[in-house]
Amino acid sequence: ELKVEQNPLFLSMQEGKNYTIYCNYSTTSDRLYWYRQDPGKSLESLFVLLSNGAVKQEGRLMASLDTKARLSTLHITAAVHDLSATYFCAVGAGGTSYGKLTFGQGTILTVHP
Amino acid sequence: DTGVSQNPRHKITKRGQNVTFRCDPISEHNRLYWYRQTLGQGPEFLTYFQNEAQLEKSRLLSDRFSAERPKGSFSTLEIQRTEQGDSAMYLCIGLSAYNEQFFGPGTRLTVL
């Protein structure tokens, strides 16, 4: 059974600081996703990483994937208050289950002035 | 706006009642997924359809749950004899032929 673990689960940051969220998964997968969720809302897609060594950046967020270590990271640079949200990673199944996702527990990010 | 709509957006019901949710993806979404998200957790896979065929069901989908996609367009998720543990956000995701994901806004169910 595929397991996905994120850490930390709670992250309190000061504006302007950098930090990294980690996502470990237990079995081989060729797709890893990062999402943002604001309170009471659905999920917003941030990144999809499809190959070993993939790196994607959007604004202050950068995601990377190491398929050999089964690890993805979401790096936050110079945090701002607007980044406060819950961030999820999810790993995709393959074959006939393509599109089925296993999510991590989520990291609740709070950015303080 | 992702083009995927869900109705109702909120549903409050009493324990033991039946509820039905609807998801309307856009026509290009031949695959449709249902997930459940309880408070403080990540979404959990429930079931998925390719066109009208239900191809996979999670063991989370007890016999009180049933899902349909009768014409390969909209989908319904019904919960019979609701329990307090069914309280959650129910999310629908459409997948395009290019594997792009489109999230619905979710239906929040509260069982009293």
Interface residues (C-beta under 8 A of the other chain):
Chain A: V4 Y33 G40 K41 S42 L43 E44 S45 F88 A90 T96 S97 Y98 G99 K100 L101 T102 F103 G104 Q105 G106
Chain B: R31 Y33 Y35 G40 Q41 G42 P43 E44 F45 Y48 L55 E56 M89 L91 I93 L95 N99 Q101 F103 G104 P105 G106 R108
